[in-house]
């Protein structure tokens, strides 16, 4: 076993230069060699030549259990998106705060303040590198509990908006650190599936929120404020569970190596990636690659978090950042946010006026989305990220074009079949988007970043997503009132641009460790390099 595995390096507070280079020449036959040689060697596949760890073995089962707890962080954004979209359809809520039922700039501010808090919260992601991935998750979940209390008891619109800002700020601490944790904890061969499932629980939060609003409105609408305040209180449920259980989860092995705790990191990899097999080559591979990467780049601290030069100081890093920003924007600006936040209003535009029917359709929309998102996670590891994205974008273009046409038909003629078709394709759009995009929204932007870029880059991801969502939610009610179905047409053209961007520039990350992607981005054309079949080497460095 390589001696790199047992060395302890002080990587936590600085960038280290490799001071002790080994002499040139082939490694001894008895030691596995995973040194990068400048070619696209798929050492991961070589490690799996030894044997394939059972994905239902004891270590994996335990990992699935604590990953399920972390998944609950994702419910916070889904809960808020569907909660606000649902209670915005309740007369008791709009009348209490003096908001028009059709939406205006005040309605947009109530929604958009969540994304302002998200952007501010992204500036504190350095906590994840300073004190580990678990601490920001814990602080964030506890802060959401405080924000929920403020919004649930607010007697004025300004207090309600302030509570939503705090709720979003703390939710961002948790929901930015949680994907980092999932990306770094998931075994490389199943990263798309295990880490991808994280964001699919957005729909679980959505289902809890919409079901609560539907039930409360159905049975409590005559009880004053209770039909909209009770669902607000339920926002404490999932973050409360995470706050109670997070310290029973292991820390990220990459962060532990960065903190100089190599043996603890190795024990975690042995237990959860190799089902207790300490001699499995996968453990040696991951330890060697992570140690080598962190020796070169170190970990980000609060002192250098605002130094963004590490994101742009080489061509490869600029390419990584471009993909991070592009996918962050696409994930919020493909037409999906308009539908998730303003579905009741969209239904009103095509003749669905009954509030209970609007809320019930909101629930159905979330359930369909969850089914397709959860199914899509496995396909990311089977057919790859790029093919999934391209297929989904093409489907969204078709759905939005048909929705715009049928909505126009209903508005101009009052045709009931046109109204039904418009609703159907709104739901199909949600399924097509969820199948490829939902699971990868916080995962792909993290995958394409190197270890020393990842925390800063995920902060950029949140800032970009927040700006895109702010523009969406602030402009949407005004646009929907003024231009109606033409708003869909705008997204048809934007998604066409998105398709071309993904096809020509996006990198495939399927089937490689995070460190092996370094070679991809150092090549002349990262997109083409990622599409070439890798050369497979075994644990002795021999071509298979």
C-alpha positions in Angstrom: 0.0 0.0 0.0 1.3 3.4 -0.9 3.0 5.3 1.9 1.0 8.4 0.9 -2.0 6.9 2.7 -0.4 7.0 6.1 1.4 10.3 5.9 -0.2 13.2 7.9 0.1 16.6 6.1 -0.7 19.9 7.6 -3.1 21.1 4.8 -5.7 22.8 6.9 -4.5 26.4 6.8 -2.3 26.8 3.8 -1.4 25.7 0.3 1.5 23.2 0.4 4.1 22.7 -2.3 5.2 19.1 -2.8 8.5 19.2 -1.0 9.6 15.6 -1.4 9.2 14.4 -4.9 9.9 10.7 -5.5 12.6 9.7 -7.9 11.6 9.1 -11.4 11.0 5.6 -12.5 8.3 2.9 -12.2 7.0 2.1 -8.7 7.8 -1.2 -7.1 5.6 -4.0 -8.2 4.2 -4.6 -4.7 2.7 -1.1 -4.4 -0.4 0.2 -6.2 0.5 3.3 -8.2 -2.2 5.9 -9.0 0.1 8.8 -9.9 -1.3 11.0 -12.7 0.7 10.8 -15.8 -0.9 13.3 -18.0 -3.1 10.8 -19.9 -6.8 10.1 -19.1 -6.2 7.0 -17.1 -9.3 5.6 -15.5 -7.8 4.4 -12.2 -11.3 4.0 -10.8 -12.2 1.2 -13.2 -8.9 -0.4 -12.4 -9.6 -0.4 -8.7 -12.9 -2.1 -9.3 -11.1 -4.9 -11.2 -10.2 -6.2 -7.7 -13.8 -6.7 -6.8 -17.0 -4.7 -6.7 -18.0 -3.7 -3.2 -21.6 -4.9 -2.6 -23.9 -1.8 -2.8 -26.1 -3.5 -0.3 -23.3 -4.5 2.1 -23.3 -3.4 5.7 -21.2 -0.3 5.1 -23.3 0.9 2.2 -26.5 0.3 4.2 -25.2 2.5 7.0 -24.2 5.2 4.5 -27.7 5.2 3.0 -29.2 5.8 6.4 -27.1 8.9 7.2 -27.4 10.1 3.7 -31.2 9.9 4.0 -30.9 12.3 7.0 -28.8 14.8 5.0 -31.4 14.5 2.1 -33.9 16.2 4.4 -31.9 19.5 4.1 -33.2 19.6 0.5 -36.8 19.7 1.6 -36.3 23.3 2.9 -36.2 24.9 -0.5 -39.0 22.7 -1.9 -41.2 23.4 1.1 -40.8 27.2 0.7 -41.3 27.3 -3.0 -44.5 25.3 -3.0 -45.7 26.8 0.3 -45.6 30.3 -0.9 -47.0 29.4 -4.3 -49.9 27.6 -2.5 -50.8 30.1 0.3 -50.6 32.9 -2.3 -53.8 31.4 -3.7 -55.6 31.6 -0.3 -57.8 34.7 0.2 -57.2 34.6 4.0 -53.5 35.1 3.4 -53.7 37.8 0.7 -56.4 39.7 2.5 -54.5 39.6 5.8 -51.4 41.3 4.3 -53.3 43.4 1.7 -51.9 41.6 -1.3 -53.8 41.5 -4.6 -54.9 38.0 -5.7 -53.5 38.5 -9.2 -50.0 39.4 -7.9 -47.9 42.6 -8.2 -44.5 43.9 -7.2 -45.3 43.4 -3.5 -46.1 39.8 -4.2 -42.8 39.5 -6.0 -40.8 40.9 -3.1 -42.4 38.4 -0.7 -41.1 35.6 -3.0 -37.9 37.2 -4.1 -36.6 38.1 -0.5 -35.9 34.4 -0.1 -33.4 34.6 -2.9 -31.8 37.7 -1.4 -31.2 35.8 1.8 -29.9 32.9 -0.3 -27.3 35.2 -2.0 -26.2 36.7 1.4 -26.0 33.2 2.9 -23.7 32.0 0.1 -21.0 34.4 1.4 -20.6 32.3 4.5 -19.9 28.9 2.8 -16.3 29.2 4.0 -17.6 27.7 7.3 -17.7 24.4 5.5 -14.0 24.4 4.9 -13.1 26.0 8.2 -14.9 23.7 10.6 -16.2 20.9 8.5 -19.3 20.1 6.5 -21.5 19.3 9.4 -21.3 22.5 11.4 -22.9 24.8 8.8 -25.7 22.2 8.3 -26.4 22.2 12.1 -26.3 26.1 12.3 -28.4 26.4 9.2 -31.1 24.0 10.4 -31.3 25.7 13.8 -31.5 29.1 12.2 -34.4 27.9 10.0 -36.3 27.0 13.2 -35.9 30.7 14.3 -37.0 32.0 10.9 -40.0 29.8 10.9 -41.1 31.1 14.3 -40.9 34.7 13.1 -42.8 34.1 9.8 -45.4 32.0 11.5 -46.2 34.7 14.1 -45.7 37.8 11.9 -48.5 40.4 12.2 -47.2 42.7 9.5 -45.9 42.2 6.0 -42.5 43.7 6.8 -42.0 41.3 9.7 -43.1 38.4 7.5 -40.6 39.5 4.8 -37.8 39.8 7.4 -38.5 36.4 8.8 -38.3 35.0 5.3 -34.9 36.6 4.8 -33.6 35.0 8.0 -35.1 31.7 7.0 -33.5 31.8 3.6 -30.1 32.9 5.0 -29.8 30.0 7.4 -31.4 27.5 5.0 -28.6 28.4 2.5 -25.9 27.5 5.1 -27.4 24.1 5.3 -28.4 23.5 1.7 -24.9 24.7 0.4 -22.9 22.5 2.7 -25.2 19.4 2.3 -24.4 18.9 -1.4 -20.7 19.3 -0.7 -21.0 16.6 1.9 -23.0 14.3 -0.4 -20.5 14.8 -3.4 -17.6 14.0 -1.1 -19.1 11.1 0.8 -20.7 9.2 -2.1 -18.6 6.3 -3.7 -17.4 7.5 -7.1 -19.2 4.8 -9.1 -22.5 5.7 -7.6 -22.0 9.5 -7.0 -24.7 10.4 -9.5 -27.2 8.2 -7.9 -26.5 8.7 -4.2 -25.6 12.4 -4.3 -28.2 13.0 -7.0 -31.0 11.7 -4.8 -30.3 14.6 -2.4 -32.1 17.3 -4.5 -35.0 15.0 -5.4 -36.3 15.6 -1.8 -37.1 19.1 -2.9 -40.3 17.4 -4.0 -40.8 15.9 -0.6 -40.8 19.4 0.9 -43.1 20.5 -1.8 -45.6 17.7 -1.2 -45.6 18.3 2.6 -46.2 22.0 2.0 -48.9 21.7 -0.7 -50.7 18.9 1.2 -50.7 20.9 4.4 -52.1 24.0 2.6 -54.7 21.9 0.8 -55.9 20.2 4.0 -55.8 23.3 6.1 -57.8 25.3 3.5 -60.3 22.5 3.0 -61.1 22.2 6.7 -59.9 25.4 8.4 -60.6 28.2 6.0 -63.4 29.4 8.3 -61.0 29.7 11.2 -59.4 33.0 10.3 -55.6 32.8 9.8 -55.2 29.1 10.7 -55.5 27.8 7.1 -52.2 29.6 6.1 -50.4 29.9 9.5 -50.5 26.2 10.3 -48.6 25.2 7.1 -46.0 27.9 8.0 -45.3 26.2 11.3 -44.6 22.8 9.5 -41.5 24.4 8.0 -39.8 23.4 11.2 -40.3 19.7 10.7 -37.4 18.5 8.5 -34.7 20.9 9.6 -35.5 20.0 13.2 -34.9 16.3 12.5 -31.6 17.1 10.7 -30.4 19.3 13.6 -31.0 16.4 16.0 -29.2 13.8 13.9 -26.3 15.5 12.1 -23.7 14.9 14.7 -24.3 11.1 14.4 -23.1 11.3 10.8 -19.3 10.9 9.9 -17.4 13.9 8.6 -16.4 14.3 4.9 -13.2 12.3 4.3 -11.9 15.0 2.0 -12.3 17.6 4.7 -10.6 15.3 7.3 -7.6 14.9 5.0 -7.4 18.6 4.6 -7.5 19.0 8.4 -4.6 16.5 8.7 -6.8 13.6 10.0 -5.8 11.0 7.4 -6.4 7.9 9.5 -9.9 9.0 10.4 -10.6 9.6 6.7 -9.2 6.2 5.8 -11.4 4.5 8.4 -14.5 6.2 6.9 -13.6 5.1 3.4 -12.9 1.5 4.5 -16.2 1.3 6.3 -18.5 3.0 3.9 -16.9 2.6 0.4 -15.4 -0.9 0.8 -17.7 -2.5 3.3 -14.9 -2.9 5.8 -12.3 -4.3 3.4 -9.2 -2.3 4.4 -7.1 -3.8 1.6 -9.5 -2.9 -1.2 -7.6 -0.9 -3.9 -10.5 1.6 -4.0 -9.5 2.8 -0.5 -5.8 3.2 -1.6 -6.9 5.0 -4.8 -9.2 7.5 -3.1 -6.7 8.2 -0.3 -3.8 8.7 -2.7 -5.8 11.0 -5.0 -7.3 13.1 -2.3 -4.0 13.5 -0.4 -2.2 14.4 -3.6 -4.8 17.0 -4.6 -5.0 18.6 -1.1 -1.2 18.7 -0.9 -1.1 20.8 -4.0 -4.1 23.0 -3.3 -4.9 23.0 0.4 -8.2 24.0 1.9 -10.0 27.3 1.9 -10.2 29.2 5.2 -12.1 32.3 6.3 -8.9 34.4 5.7 -8.7 33.6 1.9 -12.4 32.9 1.1 -12.9 36.3 -0.5 -9.7 35.9 -2.6 -11.4 34.6 -5.8 -8.1 34.3 -7.8 -8.1 30.6 -7.3 -11.3 30.4 -9.3 -9.8 32.1 -12.4 -6.0 31.9 -12.3 -5.7 29.1 -15.0 -7.6 28.4 -18.2 -8.9 25.1 -16.7 -10.2 26.8 -13.6 -12.0 29.5 -15.7 -13.6 26.7 -17.7 -14.8 25.0 -14.4 -16.2 28.3 -13.2 -18.0 28.9 -16.4 -19.8 25.5 -16.2 -20.6 26.1 -12.5 -22.2 29.5 -13.3 -23.9 28.3 -16.4 -25.6 25.3 -14.9 -26.6 27.3 -11.8 -28.4 29.7 -14.0 -29.9 27.1 -16.3 -31.2 25.2 -13.2 -33.3 28.2 -12.2 -34.0 29.9 -15.6 -35.4 27.2 -17.8 -39.0 28.0 -17.1 -39.2 25.7 -14.1 -39.2 28.4 -11.3 -42.1 30.2 -12.9 -44.2 27.0 -12.8 -43.2 25.9 -9.3 -43.9 29.3 -7.7 -46.9 30.5 -9.7 -48.6 27.2 -10.7 -52.0 28.4 -9.2 -51.7 31.6 -11.2 -50.9 29.8 -14.4 -53.9 27.5 -13.9 -56.1 30.6 -13.4 -54.9 31.8 -16.8 -56.3 28.7 -18.4 -59.6 28.7 -16.6 -59.0 26.7 -13.3 -60.5 29.1 -10.8 -61.4 26.9 -7.8 -58.7 27.3 -5.1 -59.0 23.7 -3.9 -58.5 22.4 -7.4 -55.5 24.6 -7.9 -54.0 23.3 -4.6 -54.7 19.7 -5.5 -53.1 20.1 -8.9 -50.1 21.6 -7.1 -49.8 18.4 -5.1 -50.1 16.2 -8.2 -47.4 18.3 -9.9 -45.0 17.7 -7.0 -45.6 14.0 -6.8 -45.0 13.6 -10.6 -41.8 15.6 -10.3 -40.5 13.5 -7.4 -41.1 10.2 -9.3 -39.3 11.4 -12.4 -36.5 13.1 -10.4 -35.8 10.0 -8.4 -35.9 7.8 -11.5 -33.5 10.1 -13.3 -30.8 9.9 -10.7 -29.8 6.3 -11.6 -29.7 7.2 -15.4 -27.1 9.9 -14.7 -24.7 7.1 -13.8 -25.8 4.8 -16.6 -26.0 7.1 -19.7 -24.2 10.2 -18.4 -24.9 13.8 -17.5 -24.7 15.4 -20.9 -27.1 13.1 -22.7 -29.6 13.5 -19.8 -29.3 17.3 -19.9 -29.7 17.5 -23.7 -32.7 15.2 -23.8 -34.4 17.1 -21.0 -33.8 20.5 -22.6 -35.1 19.4 -25.9 -38.2 18.1 -24.2 -38.7 21.4 -22.3 -38.5 23.3 -25.5 -41.3 21.2 -27.0 -43.5 21.4 -23.9 -43.2 25.2 -23.5 -43.9 25.7 -27.2 -47.1 23.6 -27.0 -48.1 25.2 -23.7 -47.7 28.7 -25.2 -49.8 27.7 -28.2 -52.6 26.0 -26.3 -52.7 28.8 -23.7 -53.0 31.3 -26.6 -55.8 29.2 -28.0 -57.7 29.3 -24.7 -57.3 33.0 -24.2 -58.4 33.8 -27.7 -61.2 31.3 -28.2 -62.1 30.0 -24.7 -61.5 26.4 -26.0 -61.8 23.8 -23.2 -59.6 21.3 -25.1 -56.9 24.0 -25.4 -57.1 24.7 -21.7 -56.8 20.9 -20.9 -53.8 20.6 -23.3 -52.1 23.6 -21.7 -52.4 22.1 -18.2 -51.2 18.7 -19.4 -48.0 20.1 -21.0 -47.3 22.2 -17.9 -47.2 18.9 -16.0 -45.2 17.1 -18.7 -42.7 20.0 -18.6 -42.3 19.5 -14.9 -41.6 15.8 -15.3 -39.1 16.4 -18.2 -37.2 19.0 -16.2 -37.2 16.9 -13.0 -35.9 13.8 -14.8 -32.5 15.3 -15.6 -32.1 18.6 -13.8 -33.5 18.3 -10.3 -31.0 15.7 -9.1 -28.0 17.4 -10.6 -28.8 21.1 -9.7 -26.4 21.2 -6.7 -24.3 18.2 -7.7 -22.9 19.0 -11.2 -21.7 22.5 -10.2 -19.7 20.8 -7.4 -18.4 17.9 -9.4 -16.8 20.2 -12.0 -14.8 22.1 -9.3 -11.4 21.0 -7.8 -11.1 20.5 -4.1 -9.8 24.0 -3.3 -12.4 25.6 -5.5 -15.4 23.6 -4.3 -16.5 25.7 -1.3 -16.0 29.0 -3.0 -17.6 27.7 -6.2 -20.7 26.5 -4.3 -21.0 30.0 -2.9 -20.9 31.3 -6.5 -23.5 28.6 -7.4 -25.8 29.9 -4.7 -25.3 33.5 -5.7 -26.0 32.7 -9.3 -29.0 30.6 -8.6 -30.3 33.4 -6.2 -29.9 36.1 -8.9 -31.7 33.9 -11.5 -34.5 33.1 -9.1 -34.8 36.7 -7.9 -35.2 37.8 -11.5 -37.7 35.1 -12.2 -39.9 35.5 -9.1 -39.8 39.3 -9.0 -40.6 39.7 -12.7 -42.9 36.8 -13.1 -46.2 38.2 -11.6 -45.8 41.4 -13.7 -44.9 39.5 -16.9 -47.8 37.0 -16.4 -50.3 39.8 -15.9 -49.0 41.9 -18.9 -47.9 39.4 -21.6 -49.5 36.1 -20.4 -48.6 33.2 -22.6 -45.8 35.1 -24.4 -43.8 34.5 -21.2 -43.6 30.8 -22.2 -42.3 31.9 -25.7 -39.4 33.7 -24.1 -38.3 30.6 -22.3 -38.7 28.5 -25.5 -35.9 30.7 -27.1 -33.8 30.7 -24.0 -33.9 26.9 -23.7 -32.8 26.7 -27.4 -29.7 28.7 -26.4 -29.2 26.5 -23.4 -29.3 23.3 -25.6 -26.5 24.7 -27.8 -24.4 25.8 -24.8 -24.6 22.3 -23.1 -23.9 20.5 -26.4 -20.7 22.4 -27.3 -19.3 23.2 -23.8 -20.5 20.8 -21.0 -18.1 18.2 -19.7 -19.1 14.6 -18.9 -18.4 13.6 -15.3 -19.9 10.1 -15.2 -17.6 7.3 -13.9 -14.6 9.3 -12.7 -13.4 10.3 -9.2 -13.4 14.0 -8.5 -9.6 14.0 -8.7 -9.5 12.3 -12.1 -11.6 15.2 -13.5 -8.5 17.4 -12.9 -6.9 15.8 -16.0 -10.0 16.5 -18.0 -9.9 20.3 -17.3 -6.2 20.5 -17.9 -6.6 19.3 -21.5 -6.9 21.6 -24.5 -10.6 20.8 -25.0 -12.2 19.6 -21.8 -15.5 18.8 -23.5 -13.9 16.5 -26.1 -11.5 15.0 -23.5 -14.4 14.0 -21.3 -16.1 12.2 -24.2 -13.1 10.0 -25.1 -13.2 6.5 -23.5 -10.6 6.3 -20.7 -7.7 3.9 -20.7 -8.2 1.5 -17.8 -5.3 0.7 -15.5 -5.3 -1.8 -12.6 -3.9 -1.3 -9.1 -0.3 -2.0 -10.3 -0.5 0.6 -13.0 -0.8 -2.0 -15.8 -3.2 -1.4 -18.7 -6.2 -3.6 -18.6 
